[in-house]
Amino acid sequence: MKSLVLFFTFSLVVTACGPRSEPLAQLNDDPELPTVRIELDSVHRIDSGAQIWAASFDPESPDAAVVAAGGDVTYLDLPSIRPHWNYRFGHRMEISKALISPNGRVVAHGSGFEEGSGKLRLLSMTDGSLLREIALADADGWLDSLNWSPDGRFIALGSYDDGKVRLFDATTLRLERTLESAGGAVYAISFSPDGRFLYGSVGSDLHLWNLESGALVWSYDARWWNAGETYVFSPDSRYIAAGAGTDAILIDVATRQIVQRVGPHPSHVTAVAFTPDLCCVVSAGENTAGRTEMKLWDIATGTVLQTVVLNAADGFEVVAGASVSRDGSKLMLTTRQSLRIYKLIY
């Protein structure tokens, strides 16, 4: 098998490995269950020493993604791993998040540890040029979470330091509202797809805010779920999938009850994602003794449809994130040093 090494202008080195197979620990062939399965398409490694902090598909294409790695934001063509553009903003050790707007025209980028404060930027999807930038003087340090509202009107930022979620106008970057909590690191934030709620993983608590009023609707100590940093809303806003220790759980938003629990995984679950048709959840986690598993499971029954043992020979690391393309054709797992692209076959 040949490997292609590309030297980007910003000193990022990516090795693109072609399609390969990974062993399937379990594949369920019950005809009454969904027939979706996962097949590895490619692996792309970043060897510059900069960590990947975020990666997400272009809403308009399953063959392109925006990647935030160290001091760079890059819009990549995934089949070739050639950059359409790159924006370099700072030191490679900075922590940053980047996400494409729902209409696919703008990238929101938040960073921390830059000149003593965080910053929020808007970049053009056309060429990566800087459209607007503001300093976040009252949010010093780590900006650990970022997300767009479904209608593209707002950008939410969560701070690692002060436990607050700030909502900014996506055009002007004016601060519109600050959602308060009892404090703690904001590990993850997400809007419900219907735009009514925003959830945040704050310290050991799971918060849900009503966006019309800004009121905290409910707050639960997630330690009773043994839950961690990983939460995502379902496409219909009815459920939250989360990592809960070595299990993945499905929470009913209306009742706040666990309705499915899937596991155990070899170690803590650190990434979850829904398929767009709401049939399944993908969950994956930490590397334990050279073994990392990804499970594909049915939402209705909790049945594991497929278990993929990720290739330890590749020097595989903790799965830091998972996303599914809007058309449901591809899944991307992000580690601190690589992107792994899978086909979802229905």
N, C-alpha and C positions, 0 to 999 in steps of 0.2 A: 504494500500500500504506500502510495506517495503522500508526502506532506508538503503543503505549500506554506512558506513563511513569508509574510508580508511586512516590510518595514515602513510604518506610517511616518509622516513628516513630524509627528509629535512624539516619536520614539516609542510608540506602542508596537509591540511585536505580537502578532497573532498567528498561531498555527492552526490551519484548517484541516481537520481530519475528515476523510470521506465517510460515506455510510458504512456502518458496521452493525453487527448483531450483539445484543447483550442477553445473558441467560434469563429466561423467564422462570421464576420460582413457582408461579401459579398462574394458570389461565383458565377461567371458568367458561364452560361451553354450554351452560344451561340455556335452551332456546327461549325461555320465558324472560331472560334478562337482556339488558342492552348488549348489542354485539360490538360495541366500540372496542378497539384495542390500540396499543401504543407500539410504535416502531421507531427505533433510533434512525435519525437522518444524518446528523453531522455533529461534530464537536469542535469548538473554536476556543483556543487558549490565548490568554493574555500573559505574556512573559516579561513585561516591563518592570514588575515589582509593584505596580499600582493595583490596588484592590478595586474590584467591580462593586460599586455600591448600589446600582440600580440598572435594570434593563427591561424594556417593554417593547412590544410589537407596535409598529405603525398601524393605527386603526384602519388604514386604507389598504394595507398589504401584509400578508403573512411572510413575505420575503424581505422585510426591512425592519430595523429596530433602532431605538436610541439607547445608548449605553453611557452611563456615568461611571468613569473609572479614574480614581485619583483626581488630578486637576484637569480632566478632559471630559467634554461631552461630544459624542461621536454618533453620527447617523450612518448606520452600516447597511450595505446590501448583504443579506445573510448568505445567499448561495456562494458568493465570491469572497465575502468579508472585506470588500473594498469600501473605504469610506466615501460616502457622498459628500460629507463635509465634517470638519472637526472644529470645535471651539475650545481653546485652552484658556483657563481662567486663573489658575493658581498652582499651588504646590501639589505634588502627587499624593501626599498623605492627607489631604483634606477629605472630609466626609461630605458627600453630596447625593442628592436625589434628582432625577430628571424624568419627566413624563410628558408625552405628547398630548395635546389638547384633543377633546372628543371630535372636533372637526378636522384634525390632522394638519392644521396650519401653523401651530406654534408649539414650542417646547418650553415648559416651565422648569426652571432649574433653581434649586435651593442648595446653599452650601454653608458650611460652618468652619470655624477656626481660620477665618480669613481676616487678617488685620484686626483681630480681637472681636469681630462680630460676624453674624450671619448675613447672607445676601440672597435676594430673590431676583432672578433674571427671566426675561422672555427672549427666546431665540427664534429666528425665522426658520421654518422647516425647509424653505427654498434653498438657502445657502448657509445657514448657521449664523448669520449675522446677529449682533446684539441689538434688540429692539428697545429694551427698557431694562433698567436696573435700579434697585433700591437697597440701601443698607438697613439692616434690622438691628438697630442699636440696642433695643431692649430684649433681644433674644440671643444674647451672647452665647457662643459655643455651638454645640452640636445641634443641627437641624436633622432630626432622625426620621421624619416622615413628611410626605408631600402627596397631595392628590387634587385632581380636578373635580368640580361638580359636574354631574351628567350633562347639564346644558351648556357647560363651558364658561359660565359667567363668573365663577369664583375659583380661587386656588386656596387650598387649606395647607397650612404648615404646622407641624407639631415639633415642639422643642424638647430636646433631651434634658434641658436644665431646669425649666420652670413649670412644667406640667400644663402649659397653656396651648390651645389650638387657635391659630389666628386665621381669619378669613380675609382674603384680599380680592379686590376687584380685578378680574383677569385682563382688563384693558389698561387701566390706569395704575395698577398695583397699589392703589390706596387701601389702607387697612379699613375694613368695614365692620368687623366684629371680633371680639376676643371671647372665646369660650373657656370658662374657668373650670378648674378641677381642684381637688384637694392637694395636688402636687405629685411629683414623680415624673419619670421619663415618659414621654409620649412615643411609644415604640411603633405604633401603626395607626393610621387614620384612613377612613374610607367613607364616602358618601353612599347612601342607599341608592340604587339605580333609579328609584322613583323621585329622588331629590328631596325627600321629606326629612331624612335623618342623616346625622353624621355620627359614626362611632369612633371611639379612640381606645387603644390599649394604653392605659396610663398607670405606670407602676405595676401593681398587681391587680388593678381593677379594670373592668370593662365598662366604659361609659357610652351612653347613647343620648345625643342631644337632638331636640326638635329645632330644625333650622329656621322655621318661621318665627318662633319666639326666642330662640337661643337658650331655652331652658333645658336643664339636665333632666331627661325623662326617667332614666334609671341608671343605677350604678351597682355593679356586683363585684364582690371580691372574687376574682377569677381563680384564686388559689383552691377553691373547693372543686373547680373543674380541673385543677392542676394545669391550667392553661398558660401559655407563654406569650410570645410577641406576634403570633401569626393568626390573623383574622381576615376574612373576605366575605362580602355580601354575595348572595346568589343573584342571578340576573333578574329575578322577579321580586327581589327585596324581601322574600319570606324567610330566608334562612341566613345564618352566618356559619361558615365552616371555620374551624380553628384547630390549632395544635394544642393538645392537652397531654403534656408529658410524652409518653411513647405512643399515645393514641391520637387519632384525628376524630373530632366530634362535629356534629351538626346541631345547631341551636335554632329553635323556632323563635323568631323575633317577637311574635305576638305574645307567647307564653313564657319566653325566656327559659325554656326547658330544653335539655338535651334529648334529641329524638333519635340520633344514631351515634354509635361509638365504634370506631374501627381501629384495630390494632391487635397486638402491639407491633410497632416498627422496631428496628434494632436499637434506636435511641430516640431522643426528642424530635418531634415533628417541628420543622422550621419553615415549611412552605406548603400552602394549600391553594387550589384553584378549581373553579367550577368550569365545566364545559358549557358553551353558550346555550345548548338545548336543555340544560338543567337535568340531564340524566345522571351525571356522574361528578365525582370529585376526585382530583389527583392530590395525593399527599406524599411528602418526602421529608427527610430530615438529616440528622447528623451522621457523620462517618464514625462507626464504632468498630474497632479492630479490623479495619479494611473493608467493612461491609456497609453499604448504604442501600436502602430499599425505597422504591417508589411504588405506591399502591394506587390503582384505579378502582374506584368502588361505586356501586349503585346507590343513589340517594334514597330511593324508595325502600330498599330492604337492608342496606348496609353491607350487602354481599361484595366481597372483593372479586372483581372481574379479572384482574391481572396484577401480578407483582413482578416488577422489574428489579433485578439486582444490578446496581450500577457498578461499572467496571473498576475495581480497586486497582488494577494494574495501571490505570491511567493516572494514578495519583489523585484520585477523586477526593473532594473536600466536602465541607458542609454545604447543603443546598440552602442558599440565602433567599431565593425567591422563585416563584413559578407564575407563569402567565400563559394564557391561551389566546391565540389570534381571534379576532372578531368573527371570522368566518368559521372558526372551529376546526380548521384543518391542521394546525400545528400547536405544539406545546413547547415552551422554552423554560428550561431550568437554569438558574443563575447560581454560580458559586463565586467565591472571591477571586478566582483566576480563570474562569471559563464560562462559556455559554454552550448548553447542550440542547439541540433542536430535535424534536420528535414529531413524527407524523401521527395524527389521530385518524384512524381508519374506521369507518362506520360500515 
